[in-house]
Amino acid sequence: MSNRLYRRTAIAGAIAAVTLAASCGGTNASTTPTGPAPSGSTQTSGGSSGSSGGANALVGEANAAAAGDIPDNQAFLTFDNKAEGYSITYPEGWTQQGGGASVTFRDKNNEMRILTEAGAVSLSAVQADLQRLTAQTKGFKVVSPPVGHPTCTNAGTTIQLPLVAAKVVYETVSMPNSVTGKAVTLVVDRYYLSHNGKRAIVDLASPKGVDNVDAFCLMTSSFKWK
């Protein structure tokens, strides 16, 4: 995989071809992130990345044990974030890190992170987000440009995601393993949801080559605003 950054103009051109419906504004304020940042994430991943807001890119942990597919018989639990006004399912046995506006569930390099903050979802907001990630994350690569109002697939069935305004897929490359020298390429599905002036950014990550399509669809479609 190349570690060259995508040119901003190329990203802007890809995004400009996509039409996203801007969500209505509001006055809800975001909550300051609490708890430790995930060890497999970049910088302040899971929280805001400075005054511009937004979730940083997830990056794998090269020293973590290899992660496999989420099994078909996996049990799921519901996480109810009363403070931020949403609920979502996650695989039983995954470790929770953080709380409030920045929550991560993780098992090796399989990971789900939910960041909530003030703001709506629009074409310009997604474009700015990708430009920021490209500039700040070494090896960041857009795999699939933004898609407005996407669907997902679970066991061959197409699932509608009425709460999701946009989706983008990106890749990152970890630091090399301290023993083997090998890096982990993480593939991340990023979903943007908004409600009453608040937005949620949901990142679902797996190492490249791991197939978690069905499980990730189940998790994404389970998201509910309170």
Secondary structure in CASP SS format (residue, H / E / C, confidence):
PFRMAT SS
TARGET T0000
AUTHOR 0000-0000-0000
METHOD secondary structure of the structure
MODEL  1
M C 1.00
S C 1.00
N C 1.00
R C 1.00
L C 1.00
Y C 1.00
R C 1.00
R H 1.00
T H 1.00
A H 1.00
I H 1.00
A H 1.00
G H 1.00
A H 1.00
I H 1.00
A H 1.00
A C 1.00
V C 1.00
T C 1.00
L C 1.00
A C 1.00
A C 1.00
S C 1.00
C C 1.00
G C 1.00
G C 1.00
T C 1.00
N C 1.00
A C 1.00
S C 1.00
T C 1.00
T C 1.00
P C 1.00
T E 1.00
G C 1.00
P C 1.00
A C 1.00
P C 1.00
S C 1.00
G C 1.00
S E 1.00
T C 1.00
Q C 1.00
T C 1.00
S C 1.00
G C 1.00
G C 1.00
S E 1.00
S C 1.00
G C 1.00
S C 1.00
S C 1.00
G C 1.00
G C 1.00
A E 1.00
N C 1.00
A C 1.00
L E 1.00
V C 1.00
G C 1.00
E C 1.00
A C 1.00
N C 1.00
A C 1.00
A C 1.00
A C 1.00
A C 1.00
G C 1.00
D C 1.00
I C 1.00
P C 1.00
D C 1.00
N C 1.00
Q C 1.00
A C 1.00
F E 1.00
L E 1.00
T E 1.00
F E 1.00
D E 1.00
N E 1.00
K C 1.00
A C 1.00
E C 1.00
G C 1.00
Y E 1.00
S E 1.00
I E 1.00
T E 1.00
Y E 1.00
P E 1.00
E C 1.00
G C 1.00
W C 1.00
T E 1.00
Q E 1.00
Q E 1.00
G E 1.00
G E 1.00
G C 1.00
A C 1.00
S E 1.00
V E 1.00
T E 1.00
F E 1.00
R E 1.00
D E 1.00
K C 1.00
N C 1.00
N E 1.00
E E 1.00
M E 1.00
R E 1.00
I E 1.00
L E 1.00
T E 1.00
E E 1.00
A E 1.00
G C 1.00
A C 1.00
V C 1.00
S C 1.00
L H 1.00
S H 1.00
A H 1.00
V H 1.00
Q H 1.00
A H 1.00
D H 1.00
L H 1.00
Q H 1.00
R H 1.00
L H 1.00
T H 1.00
A H 1.00
Q H 1.00
T C 1.00
K C 1.00
G C 1.00
F C 1.00
K E 1.00
V E 1.00
V E 1.00
S E 1.00
P E 1.00
P E 1.00
V E 1.00
G E 1.00
H C 1.00
P C 1.00
T E 1.00
C E 1.00
T E 1.00
N E 1.00
A C 1.00
G C 1.00
T E 1.00
T E 1.00
I E 1.00
Q E 1.00
L C 1.00
P C 1.00
L C 1.00
V E 1.00
A E 1.00
A E 1.00
K E 1.00
V E 1.00
V E 1.00
Y E 1.00
E E 1.00
T E 1.00
V E 1.00
S C 1.00
M C 1.00
P C 1.00
N C 1.00
S C 1.00
V C 1.00
T C 1.00
G C 1.00
K C 1.00
A C 1.00
V C 1.00
T E 1.00
L E 1.00
V E 1.00
V E 1.00
D E 1.00
R E 1.00
Y E 1.00
Y E 1.00
L E 1.00
S E 1.00
H E 1.00
N C 1.00
G C 1.00
K E 1.00
R E 1.00
A E 1.00
I E 1.00
V E 1.00
D E 1.00
L E 1.00
A E 1.00
S E 1.00
P E 1.00
K C 1.00
G C 1.00
V C 1.00
D C 1.00
N C 1.00
V H 1.00
D H 1.00
A H 1.00
F H 1.00
C H 1.00
L H 1.00
M H 1.00
T H 1.00
S H 1.00
S C 1.00
F C 1.00
K E 1.00
W E 1.00
K C 1.00
END
